[in-house]
Amino acid sequence: MRSGRWSGEACYGGRAAAGSALAPSYAGLSLPASQALVVLARRNDLRNVAIIAHVDHGKTTLVDAMLWQSGSFRENQDVAERVMDSMDLEREKGITILAKNTAVSLGDTRINIVDTPGHADFGGEVERALTMVDGVLLLVDASEGPLPQTRFVLRKALELKLPVVLLINKVDRSDARPADVVNEVYELFLDLDAESSQIEFPIVYANARAGRAGFAADELAPDLGPLFTRLLDAIPAPTYDPEHPLQALVTNLDASPYVGRLALLRIRHGTLRKGAPIAWCRSDGTIQQARVTELYITEALDRVPADEAGPGEIVALAGLPEVTIGETIADPDDPRPLPVTTVDEPSLSVTIGINTSPLAGTEGTRLTASQVKQRLDAELVGNVSLRVLPTARPDA
């Protein structure tokens, strides 16, 4: 079990909501509440970062190395390669489909790492992942350079004003051209109309398979220390308003055979506590009262029970059997729904029907059109990128 408080520092930003005629004075100046600066706190013991890259540029391999070097696994522990690829299809194809998170601990600081898809077909997963983080690690192959999917995901990150750390991977390749690739990334930022502050990104070079990184392509450290240093320096700590009521956005779903459906979410403000009442702001506009039956945080690849979790943390929550992606968990006394994340429309359409061949019924369990429809409707619950529309055919 994990419980306890968190530390942070104050910073200033945003505007206070109008709730009184005058807000507290700053530097002796009294301002209307709608004009007053909000005092934000910062979680210096936490970082949330997404890794984005084109397929096969070494994203999942890098996460594996980060987990090993942070001491997440015992030396004698048998862990499959590509530990972040958990679905059968992901392991078979060697790609990442679902956005999923893990965590590494560096001293008193925990880094939540969100591993995102490298295919445009799974763009909805990318968009959801970016709502959970405060910065991105852009990983580019030292030979191939930035490819189309890199452009797609980077555009999403820049639209959200997320800071970027550039990692040039596979610098050990015989055809590596790190200097040219860095220039290509600069050109990509300019093409995407990045702000000047976003273009001034820090650069790290790496050989992820060997678990080495450095600040120069020909001078790699024996470990990933330089990468960890850059992440802690360049990715901002989560900020929150200590006076704001609880707010957390559901960004993904999972299931447990013991506690049922799990809502994966990032806490924006406030604290979630096991057993505490919450307001469940549903997608249809209604608000229901509920209770947190179980609460989990991530340590390495495991979900660990926790008594409470604070702002900035990425957690899994049980107790909402019909929760869907995009809904908000809020304070029961002051529920404030968060805006729903918009997702690009699907890039591919297909018509799915029942098997009408002579071998129909010899394999599988979804044999009728209604059963196929039920399965697709079930997939809609956890896949915001999917659209299911009826057809005029009775068998499809």
C-alpha positions as YAML, in Angstrom:
chain: A
units: angstrom
residues:
- id: 1
  name: MET
  ca: [0.00, 0.00, 0.00]
- id: 2
  name: ARG
  ca: [1.13, 3.53, -0.63]
- id: 3
  name: SER
  ca: [-0.11, 6.63, 1.11]
- id: 4
  name: GLY
  ca: [1.26, 9.97, 2.18]
- id: 5
  name: ARG
  ca: [1.51, 13.59, 1.11]
- id: 6
  name: TRP
  ca: [3.51, 15.18, -1.67]
- id: 7
  name: SER
  ca: [5.80, 18.16, -1.78]
- id: 8
  name: GLY
  ca: [6.01, 21.02, -4.23]
- id: 9
  name: GLU
  ca: [6.61, 24.72, -4.70]
- id: 10
  name: ALA
  ca: [4.41, 27.66, -5.56]
- id: 11
  name: CYS
  ca: [4.26, 29.34, -8.94]
- id: 12
  name: TYR
  ca: [1.90, 31.84, -10.53]
- id: 13
  name: GLY
  ca: [-0.31, 31.45, -13.56]
- id: 14
  name: GLY
  ca: [-3.84, 31.58, -14.91]
- id: 15
  name: ARG
  ca: [-6.76, 33.64, -13.65]
- id: 16
  name: ALA
  ca: [-8.97, 33.20, -10.64]
- id: 17
  name: ALA
  ca: [-12.63, 32.43, -11.15]
- id: 18
  name: ALA
  ca: [-14.95, 35.25, -10.21]
- id: 19
  name: GLY
  ca: [-16.33, 34.35, -6.83]
- id: 20
  name: SER
  ca: [-16.11, 37.59, -4.89]
- id: 21
  name: ALA
  ca: [-15.87, 41.30, -5.53]
- id: 22
  name: LEU
  ca: [-12.16, 41.49, -4.78]
- id: 23
  name: ALA
  ca: [-9.43, 38.91, -4.77]
- id: 24
  name: PRO
  ca: [-6.39, 38.90, -2.43]
- id: 25
  name: SER
  ca: [-3.90, 41.67, -3.14]
- id: 26
  name: TYR
  ca: [-0.56, 41.01, -4.85]
- id: 27
  name: ALA
  ca: [2.31, 43.40, -4.11]
- id: 28
  name: GLY
  ca: [-0.17, 45.66, -2.35]
- id: 29
  name: LEU
  ca: [-2.52, 45.86, -5.35]
- id: 30
  name: SER
  ca: [-6.11, 44.64, -5.02]
- id: 31
  name: LEU
  ca: [-7.60, 43.23, -8.22]
- id: 32
  name: PRO
  ca: [-11.05, 42.02, -9.21]
- id: 33
  name: ALA
  ca: [-11.35, 38.26, -8.71]
- id: 34
  name: SER
  ca: [-11.59, 37.68, -12.48]
- id: 35
  name: GLN
  ca: [-8.22, 39.45, -12.95]
- id: 36
  name: ALA
  ca: [-6.26, 37.99, -10.02]
- id: 37
  name: LEU
  ca: [-3.40, 35.58, -10.55]
- id: 38
  name: VAL
  ca: [-3.90, 32.05, -9.28]
- id: 39
  name: VAL
  ca: [-1.17, 30.67, -7.04]
- id: 40
  name: LEU
  ca: [-0.27, 27.24, -8.44]
- id: 41
  name: ALA
  ca: [1.73, 24.57, -6.69]
- id: 42
  name: ARG
  ca: [4.22, 22.33, -8.48]
- id: 43
  name: ARG
  ca: [4.84, 18.59, -7.98]
- id: 44
  name: ASN
  ca: [8.64, 18.54, -8.13]
- id: 45
  name: ASP
  ca: [8.69, 14.84, -7.23]
- id: 46
  name: LEU
  ca: [6.85, 13.89, -10.43]
- id: 47
  name: ARG
  ca: [7.23, 14.05, -14.21]
- id: 48
  name: ASN
  ca: [4.79, 12.86, -16.88]
- id: 49
  name: VAL
  ca: [6.30, 12.31, -20.33]
- id: 50
  name: ALA
  ca: [5.10, 10.65, -23.54]
- id: 51
  name: ILE
  ca: [7.46, 8.92, -25.95]
- id: 52
  name: ILE
  ca: [6.48, 9.53, -29.56]
- id: 53
  name: ALA
  ca: [8.17, 8.13, -32.64]
- id: 54
  name: HIS
  ca: [7.68, 6.40, -35.95]
- id: 55
  name: VAL
  ca: [7.31, 2.63, -35.90]
- id: 56
  name: ASP
  ca: [10.55, 0.67, -35.40]
- id: 57
  name: HIS
  ca: [12.63, 3.66, -34.35]
- id: 58
  name: GLY
  ca: [13.29, 1.99, -30.98]
- id: 59
  name: LYS
  ca: [10.63, 3.47, -28.72]
- id: 60
  name: THR
  ca: [9.66, 0.35, -26.82]
- id: 61
  name: THR
  ca: [13.28, -0.83, -26.66]
- id: 62
  name: LEU
  ca: [14.20, 2.47, -24.99]
- id: 63
  name: VAL
  ca: [11.46, 2.07, -22.38]
- id: 64
  name: ASP
  ca: [12.74, -1.44, -21.62]
- id: 65
  name: ALA
  ca: [16.25, -0.04, -21.01]
- id: 66
  name: MET
  ca: [14.91, 2.76, -18.80]
- id: 67
  name: LEU
  ca: [13.05, 0.22, -16.67]
- id: 68
  name: TRP
  ca: [16.11, -1.99, -16.25]
- id: 69
  name: GLN
  ca: [18.46, 0.88, -15.39]
- id: 70
  name: SER
  ca: [16.07, 2.42, -12.86]
- id: 71
  name: GLY
  ca: [16.10, -0.84, -10.89]
- id: 72
  name: SER
  ca: [12.52, -1.74, -11.73]
- id: 73
  name: PHE
  ca: [13.42, -5.42, -12.21]
- id: 74
  name: ARG
  ca: [15.50, -7.83, -10.18]
- id: 75
  name: GLU
  ca: [18.65, -9.13, -11.86]
- id: 76
  name: ASN
  ca: [17.28, -12.69, -11.80]
- id: 77
  name: GLN
  ca: [13.79, -11.69, -12.92]
- id: 78
  name: ASP
  ca: [12.61, -13.22, -16.20]
- id: 79
  name: VAL
  ca: [11.13, -10.36, -18.21]
- id: 80
  name: ALA
  ca: [10.23, -10.65, -21.89]
- id: 81
  name: GLU
  ca: [11.81, -8.24, -24.32]
- id: 82
  name: ARG
  ca: [9.54, -5.37, -25.34]
- id: 83
  name: VAL
  ca: [7.85, -5.41, -21.96]
- id: 84
  name: MET
  ca: [5.58, -2.51, -22.89]
- id: 85
  name: ASP
  ca: [4.00, -4.48, -25.74]
- id: 86
  name: SER
  ca: [1.40, -6.50, -23.84]
- id: 87
  name: MET
  ca: [-1.18, -7.38, -26.49]
- id: 88
  name: ASP
  ca: [-0.68, -10.47, -28.63]
- id: 89
  name: LEU
  ca: [-1.01, -8.42, -31.81]
- id: 90
  name: GLU
  ca: [1.60, -5.94, -30.57]
- id: 91
  name: ARG
  ca: [4.15, -8.66, -29.90]
- id: 92
  name: GLU
  ca: [3.38, -10.39, -33.21]
- id: 93
  name: LYS
  ca: [3.71, -7.24, -35.33]
- id: 94
  name: GLY
  ca: [6.42, -5.58, -33.24]
- id: 95
  name: ILE
  ca: [4.41, -2.37, -32.94]
- id: 96
  name: THR
  ca: [2.65, -0.45, -30.19]
- id: 97
  name: ILE
  ca: [-1.12, -0.05, -30.57]
- id: 98
  name: LEU
  ca: [-2.47, 1.09, -27.22]
- id: 99
  name: ALA
  ca: [-1.16, 4.01, -25.20]
- id: 100
  name: LYS
  ca: [0.00, 2.56, -21.90]
- id: 101
  name: ASN
  ca: [2.06, 3.87, -19.03]
- id: 102
  name: THR
  ca: [4.81, 2.70, -16.75]
- id: 103
  name: ALA
  ca: [6.88, 4.44, -14.10]
- id: 104
  name: VAL
  ca: [10.54, 4.64, -13.15]
- id: 105
  name: SER
  ca: [11.88, 6.07, -9.90]
- id: 106
  name: LEU
  ca: [15.02, 8.20, -9.77]
- id: 107
  name: GLY
  ca: [15.71, 8.94, -6.12]
- id: 108
  name: ASP
  ca: [12.69, 10.83, -4.80]
- id: 109
  name: THR
  ca: [11.34, 11.61, -8.27]
- id: 110
  name: ARG
  ca: [8.99, 9.36, -10.21]
- id: 111
  name: ILE
  ca: [8.77, 9.59, -14.00]
- id: 112
  name: ASN
  ca: [5.52, 8.34, -15.51]
- id: 113
  name: ILE
  ca: [6.30, 7.20, -19.06]
- id: 114
  name: VAL
  ca: [3.44, 6.94, -21.53]
- id: 115
  name: ASP
  ca: [4.33, 4.77, -24.53]
- id: 116
  name: THR
  ca: [2.24, 5.77, -27.54]
- id: 117
  name: PRO
  ca: [1.48, 4.14, -30.91]
- id: 118
  name: GLY
  ca: [3.72, 4.74, -33.90]
- id: 119
  name: HIS
  ca: [1.00, 4.30, -36.53]
- id: 120
  name: ALA
  ca: [-1.46, 6.90, -37.84]
- id: 121
  name: ASP
  ca: [-4.15, 4.20, -37.69]
- id: 122
  name: PHE
  ca: [-4.07, 4.52, -33.89]
- id: 123
  name: GLY
  ca: [-4.11, 8.32, -33.78]
- id: 124
  name: GLY
  ca: [-6.85, 8.40, -31.15]
- id: 125
  name: GLU
  ca: [-4.55, 6.62, -28.73]
- id: 126
  name: VAL
  ca: [-1.89, 9.26, -29.36]
- id: 127
  name: GLU
  ca: [-4.24, 12.14, -28.63]
- id: 128
  name: ARG
  ca: [-5.43, 10.58, -25.39]
- id: 129
  name: ALA
  ca: [-1.87, 9.92, -24.26]
- id: 130
  name: LEU
  ca: [-0.85, 13.54, -24.79]
- id: 131
  name: THR
  ca: [-3.58, 14.76, -22.43]
- id: 132
  name: MET
  ca: [-1.89, 12.85, -19.59]
- id: 133
  name: VAL
  ca: [1.61, 14.35, -19.90]
- id: 134
  name: ASP
  ca: [3.49, 17.64, -19.48]
- id: 135
  name: GLY
  ca: [6.11, 17.05, -22.17]
- id: 136
  name: VAL
  ca: [7.23, 14.64, -24.86]
- id: 137
  name: LEU
  ca: [10.34, 12.73, -25.77]
- id: 138
  name: LEU
  ca: [10.59, 12.77, -29.57]
- id: 139
  name: LEU
  ca: [12.58, 9.75, -30.67]
- id: 140
  name: VAL
  ca: [14.03, 9.75, -34.20]
- id: 141
  name: ASP
  ca: [16.17, 7.17, -35.99]
- id: 142
  name: ALA
  ca: [19.69, 8.49, -36.69]
- id: 143
  name: SER
  ca: [19.55, 7.08, -40.21]
- id: 144
  name: GLU
  ca: [15.93, 7.41, -41.36]
- id: 145
  name: GLY
  ca: [15.19, 10.78, -39.78]
- id: 146
  name: PRO
  ca: [11.67, 12.05, -39.04]
- id: 147
  name: LEU
  ca: [9.02, 10.10, -40.97]
- id: 148
  name: PRO
  ca: [5.31, 10.84, -41.64]
- id: 149
  name: GLN
  ca: [3.94, 9.46, -38.37]
- id: 150
  name: THR
  ca: [6.52, 11.51, -36.47]
- id: 151
  name: ARG
  ca: [5.04, 14.58, -38.12]
- id: 152
  name: PHE
  ca: [1.47, 13.59, -37.18]
- id: 153
  name: VAL
  ca: [2.23, 13.07, -33.48]
- id: 154
  name: LEU
  ca: [4.56, 16.06, -33.21]
- id: 155
  name: ARG
  ca: [1.86, 18.33, -34.61]
- id: 156
  name: LYS
  ca: [-0.51, 17.12, -31.89]
- id: 157
  name: ALA
  ca: [2.11, 17.81, -29.20]
- id: 158
  name: LEU
  ca: [2.91, 21.29, -30.51]
- id: 159
  name: GLU
  ca: [-0.79, 22.18, -30.62]
- id: 160
  name: LEU
  ca: [-0.93, 21.37, -26.90]
- id: 161
  name: LYS
  ca: [2.17, 23.57, -26.27]
- id: 162
  name: LEU
  ca: [4.07, 20.63, -24.83]
- id: 163
  name: PRO
  ca: [7.87, 21.01, -24.50]
- id: 164
  name: VAL
  ca: [9.94, 18.55, -26.51]
- id: 165
  name: VAL
  ca: [13.18, 16.68, -25.81]
- id: 166
  name: LEU
  ca: [14.72, 15.26, -29.00]
- id: 167
  name: LEU
  ca: [16.39, 11.85, -28.78]
- id: 168
  name: ILE
  ca: [18.42, 10.70, -31.79]
- id: 169
  name: ASN
  ca: [18.49, 6.90, -31.47]
- id: 170
  name: LYS
  ca: [20.58, 4.20, -33.18]
- id: 171
  name: VAL
  ca: [23.66, 6.42, -33.53]
- id: 172
  name: ASP
  ca: [25.71, 3.20, -33.64]
- id: 173
  name: ARG
  ca: [24.36, 2.32, -37.10]
- id: 174
  name: SER
  ca: [26.89, 2.36, -39.92]
- id: 175
  name: ASP
  ca: [24.63, 4.65, -41.94]
- id: 176
  name: ALA
  ca: [23.83, 6.99, -39.05]
- id: 177
  name: ARG
  ca: [23.80, 10.70, -39.92]
- id: 178
  name: PRO
  ca: [22.85, 12.42, -36.64]
- id: 179
  name: ALA
  ca: [23.80, 15.97, -37.67]
- id: 180
  name: ASP
  ca: [21.65, 15.84, -40.81]
- id: 181
  name: VAL
  ca: [18.74, 14.30, -38.88]
- id: 182
  name: VAL
  ca: [18.84, 17.10, -36.29]
- id: 183
  name: ASN
  ca: [18.60, 19.65, -39.11]
- id: 184
  name: GLU
  ca: [15.67, 17.73, -40.60]
- id: 185
  name: VAL
  ca: [13.88, 17.87, -37.24]
- id: 186
  name: TYR
  ca: [14.46, 21.64, -37.06]
- id: 187
  name: GLU
  ca: [12.93, 21.97, -40.53]
- id: 188
  name: LEU
  ca: [9.97, 19.86, -39.42]
- id: 189
  name: PHE
  ca: [9.35, 22.15, -36.44]
- id: 190
  name: LEU
  ca: [9.41, 25.17, -38.77]
- id: 191
  name: ASP
  ca: [7.00, 23.48, -41.19]
- id: 192
  name: LEU
  ca: [4.61, 22.86, -38.30]
- id: 193
  name: ASP
  ca: [4.74, 26.55, -37.26]
- id: 194
  name: ALA
  ca: [6.27, 25.77, -33.88]
- id: 195
  name: GLU
  ca: [6.83, 28.66, -31.51]
- id: 196
  name: SER
  ca: [10.38, 29.89, -30.96]
- id: 197
  name: SER
  ca: [10.45, 28.46, -27.45]
- id: 198
  name: GLN
  ca: [9.43, 25.04, -28.79]
- id: 199
  name: ILE
  ca: [12.16, 25.04, -31.45]
- id: 200
  name: GLU
  ca: [14.89, 25.51, -28.83]
- id: 201
  name: PHE
  ca: [14.66, 21.89, -27.73]
- id: 202
  name: PRO
  ca: [17.41, 19.96, -25.92]
- id: 203
  name: ILE
  ca: [19.02, 17.07, -27.82]
- id: 204
  name: VAL
  ca: [20.20, 13.68, -26.54]
- id: 205
  name: TYR
  ca: [21.86, 10.92, -28.57]
- id: 206
  name: ALA
  ca: [21.41, 7.25, -27.74]
- id: 207
  name: ASN
  ca: [21.89, 3.61, -28.53]
- id: 208
  name: ALA
  ca: [18.75, 2.30, -26.84]
- id: 209
  name: ARG
  ca: [19.53, -1.37, -27.45]
- id: 210
  name: ALA
  ca: [22.83, -0.98, -25.58]
- id: 211
  name: GLY
  ca: [21.24, 1.28, -22.94]
- id: 212
  name: ARG
  ca: [23.59, 4.22, -23.56]
- id: 213
  name: ALA
  ca: [22.99, 7.95, -24.05]
- id: 214
  name: GLY
  ca: [25.00, 11.15, -24.29]
- id: 215
  name: PHE
  ca: [24.98, 14.82, -25.28]
- id: 216
  name: ALA
  ca: [27.14, 14.14, -28.35]
- id: 217
  name: ALA
  ca: [26.69, 11.38, -30.92]
- id: 218
  name: ASP
  ca: [30.27, 10.18, -30.54]
- id: 219
  name: GLU
  ca: [30.44, 10.47, -26.74]
- id: 220
  name: LEU
  ca: [27.84, 8.20, -25.17]
- id: 221
  name: ALA
  ca: [27.85, 7.52, -21.44]
- id: 222
  name: PRO
  ca: [27.80, 3.88, -20.32]
- id: 223
  name: ASP
  ca: [24.17, 4.28, -19.24]
- id: 224
  name: LEU
  ca: [21.08, 6.44, -19.82]
- id: 225
  name: GLY
  ca: [22.06, 9.01, -17.17]
- id: 226
  name: PRO
  ca: [22.25, 11.94, -19.64]
- id: 227
  name: LEU
  ca: [18.73, 11.17, -20.86]
- id: 228
  name: PHE
  ca: [17.30, 11.06, -17.35]
- id: 229
  name: THR
  ca: [19.04, 14.38, -16.57]
- id: 230
  name: ARG
  ca: [17.55, 16.07, -19.63]
- id: 231
  name: LEU
  ca: [14.06, 14.78, -18.86]
- id: 232
  name: LEU
  ca: [14.15, 16.10, -15.29]
- id: 233
  name: ASP
  ca: [15.48, 19.48, -16.46]
- id: 234
  name: ALA
  ca: [13.33, 20.04, -19.56]
- id: 235
  name: ILE
  ca: [9.97, 18.42, -18.73]
- id: 236
  name: PRO
  ca: [8.06, 20.65, -16.29]
- id: 237
  name: ALA
  ca: [6.66, 19.25, -13.08]
- id: 238
  name: PRO
  ca: [2.84, 19.06, -12.96]
- id: 239
  name: THR
  ca: [1.13, 22.18, -11.64]
- id: 240
  name: TYR
  ca: [-2.16, 22.39, -9.77]
- id: 241
  name: ASP
  ca: [-4.29, 24.75, -7.74]
- id: 242
  name: PRO
  ca: [-4.26, 23.72, -4.04]
- id: 243
  name: GLU
  ca: [-7.65, 25.41, -3.57]
- id: 244
  name: HIS
  ca: [-9.30, 23.76, -6.59]
- id: 245
  name: PRO
  ca: [-11.74, 20.88, -6.03]
- id: 246
  name: LEU
  ca: [-10.98, 17.40, -7.34]
- id: 247
  name: GLN
  ca: [-10.82, 17.01, -11.13]
- id: 248
  name: ALA
  ca: [-9.59, 13.97, -13.07]
- id: 249
  name: LEU
  ca: [-10.19, 13.06, -16.73]
- id: 250
  name: VAL
  ca: [-10.74, 9.43, -17.77]
- id: 251
  name: THR
  ca: [-8.36, 8.82, -20.70]
- id: 252
  name: ASN
  ca: [-8.42, 5.03, -21.00]
- id: 253
  name: LEU
  ca: [-10.12, 1.89, -19.70]
- id: 254
  name: ASP
  ca: [-8.91, -1.48, -18.52]
- id: 255
  name: ALA
  ca: [-10.46, -4.46, -16.78]
- id: 256
  name: SER
  ca: [-9.54, -6.65, -13.84]
- id: 257
  name: PRO
  ca: [-11.02, -10.09, -13.09]
- id: 258
  name: TYR
  ca: [-11.15, -9.05, -9.42]
- id: 259
  name: VAL
  ca: [-12.52, -5.49, -9.39]
- id: 260
  name: GLY
  ca: [-14.13, -5.14, -12.84]
- id: 261
  name: ARG
  ca: [-13.73, -2.12, -15.09]
- id: 262
  name: LEU
  ca: [-10.85, 0.24, -14.31]
- id: 263
  name: ALA
  ca: [-10.80, 3.91, -15.28]
- id: 264
  name: LEU
  ca: [-7.31, 5.18, -16.13]
- id: 265
  name: LEU
  ca: [-6.99, 8.88, -15.45]
- id: 266
  name: ARG
  ca: [-4.71, 11.76, -14.60]
- id: 267
  name: ILE
  ca: [-5.60, 13.84, -11.56]
- id: 268
  name: ARG
  ca: [-5.64, 17.54, -12.49]
- id: 269
  name: HIS
  ca: [-6.46, 19.00, -9.08]
- id: 270
  name: GLY
  ca: [-7.30, 17.66, -5.65]
- id: 271
  name: THR
  ca: [-6.81, 14.23, -4.11]
- id: 272
  name: LEU
  ca: [-8.37, 10.83, -4.77]
- id: 273
  name: ARG
  ca: [-8.73, 8.56, -1.75]
- id: 274
  name: LYS
  ca: [-9.73, 4.93, -1.56]
- id: 275
  name: GLY
  ca: [-13.25, 4.59, -0.17]
- id: 276
  name: ALA
  ca: [-14.03, 8.29, -0.62]
- id: 277
  name: PRO
  ca: [-17.20, 9.57, -2.33]
- id: 278
  name: ILE
  ca: [-16.79, 11.17, -5.77]
- id: 279
  name: ALA
  ca: [-18.92, 12.85, -8.42]
- id: 280
  name: TRP
  ca: [-19.07, 10.99, -11.72]
- id: 281
  name: CYS
  ca: [-19.65, 13.53, -14.52]
- id: 282
  name: ARG
  ca: [-20.99, 11.41, -17.36]
- id: 283
  name: SER
  ca: [-20.81, 11.97, -21.11]
- id: 284
  name: ASP
  ca: [-24.59, 12.56, -21.32]
- id: 285
  name: GLY
  ca: [-24.31, 15.58, -19.01]
- id: 286
  name: THR
  ca: [-25.63, 13.89, -15.86]
- id: 287
  name: ILE
  ca: [-23.73, 13.73, -12.58]
- id: 288
  name: GLN
  ca: [-23.91, 10.64, -10.39]
- id: 289
  name: GLN
  ca: [-22.58, 10.02, -6.91]
- id: 290
  name: ALA
  ca: [-20.12, 7.13, -6.63]
- id: 291
  name: ARG
  ca: [-17.33, 5.80, -4.43]
- id: 292
  name: VAL
  ca: [-13.72, 4.78, -5.05]
- id: 293
  name: THR
  ca: [-13.65, 1.07, -4.25]
- id: 294
  name: GLU
  ca: [-10.01, 0.52, -5.32]
- id: 295
  name: LEU
  ca: [-7.17, 2.86, -6.26]
- id: 296
  name: TYR
  ca: [-3.94, 1.88, -8.02]
- id: 297
  name: ILE
  ca: [-0.74, 3.64, -9.06]
- id: 298
  name: THR
  ca: [1.90, 2.28, -11.44]
- id: 299
  name: GLU
  ca: [5.32, 1.13, -10.31]
- id: 300
  name: ALA
  ca: [7.39, -0.22, -13.21]
- id: 301
  name: LEU
  ca: [4.84, -2.41, -15.04]
- id: 302
  name: ASP
  ca: [2.71, -3.31, -12.01]
- id: 303
  name: ARG
  ca: [-0.38, -1.68, -10.58]
- id: 304
  name: VAL
  ca: [0.11, -1.19, -6.86]
- id: 305
  name: PRO
  ca: [-2.77, -0.46, -4.43]
- id: 306
  name: ALA
  ca: [-2.68, 3.04, -2.96]
- id: 307
  name: ASP
  ca: [-4.62, 4.75, -0.20]
- id: 308
  name: GLU
  ca: [-4.53, 8.12, -1.95]
- id: 309
  name: ALA
  ca: [-3.10, 9.88, -4.99]
- id: 310
  name: GLY
  ca: [-2.53, 13.56, -5.60]
- id: 311
  name: PRO
  ca: [-2.49, 16.04, -8.46]
- id: 312
  name: GLY
  ca: [-0.41, 15.12, -11.49]
- id: 313
  name: GLU
  ca: [-0.51, 11.39, -10.81]
- id: 314
  name: ILE
  ca: [-1.72, 8.83, -13.35]
- id: 315
  name: VAL
  ca: [-3.88, 6.26, -11.57]
- id: 316
  name: ALA
  ca: [-6.40, 3.48, -12.12]
- id: 317
  name: LEU
  ca: [-9.71, 3.64, -10.28]
- id: 318
  name: ALA
  ca: [-12.37, 0.98, -9.66]
- id: 319
  name: GLY
  ca: [-15.96, 1.54, -8.62]
- id: 320
  name: LEU
  ca: [-17.55, 2.87, -11.82]
- id: 321
  name: PRO
  ca: [-18.86, -0.16, -13.74]
- id: 322
  name: GLU
  ca: [-20.13, 1.83, -16.76]
- id: 323
  name: VAL
  ca: [-17.53, 4.60, -16.97]
- id: 324
  name: THR
  ca: [-16.41, 5.62, -20.46]
- id: 325
  name: ILE
  ca: [-13.49, 7.55, -21.89]
- id: 326
  name: GLY
  ca: [-13.76, 11.34, -21.68]
- id: 327
  name: GLU
  ca: [-15.81, 11.46, -18.47]
- id: 328
  name: THR
  ca: [-14.69, 13.39, -15.40]
- id: 329
  name: ILE
  ca: [-14.19, 12.36, -11.78]
- id: 330
  name: ALA
  ca: [-14.88, 15.36, -9.57]
- id: 331
  name: ASP
  ca: [-15.54, 16.61, -6.06]
- id: 332
  name: PRO
  ca: [-19.01, 15.48, -4.91]
- id: 333
  name: ASP
  ca: [-19.64, 18.89, -3.29]
- id: 334
  name: ASP
  ca: [-18.40, 20.95, -6.26]
- id: 335
  name: PRO
  ca: [-18.40, 18.87, -9.48]
- id: 336
  name: ARG
  ca: [-16.71, 20.60, -12.42]
- id: 337
  name: PRO
  ca: [-16.55, 18.52, -15.64]
- id: 338
  name: LEU
  ca: [-13.44, 18.81, -17.80]
- id: 339
  name: PRO
  ca: [-13.73, 19.32, -21.58]
- id: 340
  name: VAL
  ca: [-13.76, 16.11, -23.62]
- id: 341
  name: THR
  ca: [-10.71, 15.43, -25.78]
- id: 342
  name: THR
  ca: [-11.48, 15.63, -29.50]
- id: 343
  name: VAL
  ca: [-10.13, 12.88, -31.75]
- id: 344
  name: ASP
  ca: [-9.52, 12.88, -35.51]
- id: 345
  name: GLU
  ca: [-12.00, 10.95, -37.62]
- id: 346
  name: PRO
  ca: [-11.05, 7.38, -38.63]
- id: 347
  name: SER
  ca: [-8.69, 7.01, -41.59]
- id: 348
  name: LEU
  ca: [-10.08, 3.66, -42.80]
- id: 349
  name: SER
  ca: [-13.58, 2.23, -43.31]
- id: 350
  name: VAL
  ca: [-14.58, -1.41, -43.74]
- id: 351
  name: THR
  ca: [-17.81, -3.40, -43.95]
- id: 352
  name: ILE
  ca: [-17.89, -6.35, -41.55]
- id: 353
  name: GLY
  ca: [-20.28, -9.23, -42.11]
- id: 354
  name: ILE
  ca: [-20.79, -12.81, -41.06]
- id: 355
  name: ASN
  ca: [-18.93, -15.70, -42.65]
- id: 356
  name: THR
  ca: [-20.97, -17.06, -45.59]
- id: 357
  name: SER
  ca: [-18.39, -19.57, -46.87]
- id: 358
  name: PRO
  ca: [-18.84, -23.38, -46.69]
- id: 359
  name: LEU
  ca: [-16.58, -23.34, -43.63]
- id: 360
  name: ALA
  ca: [-18.88, -21.03, -41.67]
- id: 361
  name: GLY
  ca: [-19.26, -22.08, -38.05]
- id: 362
  name: THR
  ca: [-16.15, -24.24, -37.87]
- id: 363
  name: GLU
  ca: [-14.15, -21.57, -36.02]
- id: 364
  name: GLY
  ca: [-14.92, -18.64, -33.80]
- id: 365
  name: THR
  ca: [-17.85, -17.82, -31.54]
- id: 366
  name: ARG
  ca: [-19.33, -14.70, -33.20]
- id: 367
  name: LEU
  ca: [-21.43, -16.43, -35.84]
- id: 368
  name: THR
  ca: [-24.42, -14.14, -36.32]
- id: 369
  name: ALA
  ca: [-24.70, -10.50, -37.39]
- id: 370
  name: SER
  ca: [-26.11, -9.52, -33.99]
- id: 371
  name: GLN
  ca: [-23.16, -11.14, -32.21]
- id: 372
  name: VAL
  ca: [-20.70, -9.29, -34.44]
- id: 373
  name: LYS
  ca: [-22.53, -6.04, -33.71]
- id: 374
  name: GLN
  ca: [-22.39, -6.71, -29.96]
- id: 375
  name: ARG
  ca: [-18.64, -7.27, -30.16]
- id: 376
  name: LEU
  ca: [-18.10, -4.04, -32.08]
- id: 377
  name: ASP
  ca: [-20.27, -2.11, -29.61]
- id: 378
  name: ALA
  ca: [-18.16, -3.51, -26.77]
- id: 379
  name: GLU
  ca: [-15.01, -2.26, -28.52]
- id: 380
  name: LEU
  ca: [-16.52, 1.23, -28.70]
- id: 381
  name: VAL
  ca: [-16.36, 1.49, -24.91]
- id: 382
  name: GLY
  ca: [-12.57, 1.63, -24.86]
- id: 383
  name: ASN
  ca: [-11.73, 2.86, -28.35]
- id: 384
  name: VAL
  ca: [-12.54, 6.51, -29.03]
- id: 385
  name: SER
  ca: [-11.07, 6.28, -32.55]
- id: 386
  name: LEU
  ca: [-13.68, 3.76, -33.70]
- id: 387
  name: ARG
  ca: [-17.03, 4.51, -35.32]
- id: 388
  name: VAL
  ca: [-19.67, 1.79, -35.84]
- id: 389
  name: LEU
  ca: [-22.46, 2.56, -38.30]
- id: 390
  name: PRO
  ca: [-25.37, 0.32, -39.40]
- id: 391
  name: THR
  ca: [-25.59, -1.01, -42.96]
- id: 392
  name: ALA
  ca: [-28.52, -1.84, -45.21]
- id: 393
  name: ARG
  ca: [-27.45, -5.50, -45.37]
- id: 394
  name: PRO
  ca: [-28.96, -7.92, -42.83]
- id: 395
  name: ASP
  ca: [-25.75, -9.97, -42.67]
- id: 396
  name: ALA
  ca: [-23.40, -7.03, -41.97]
...
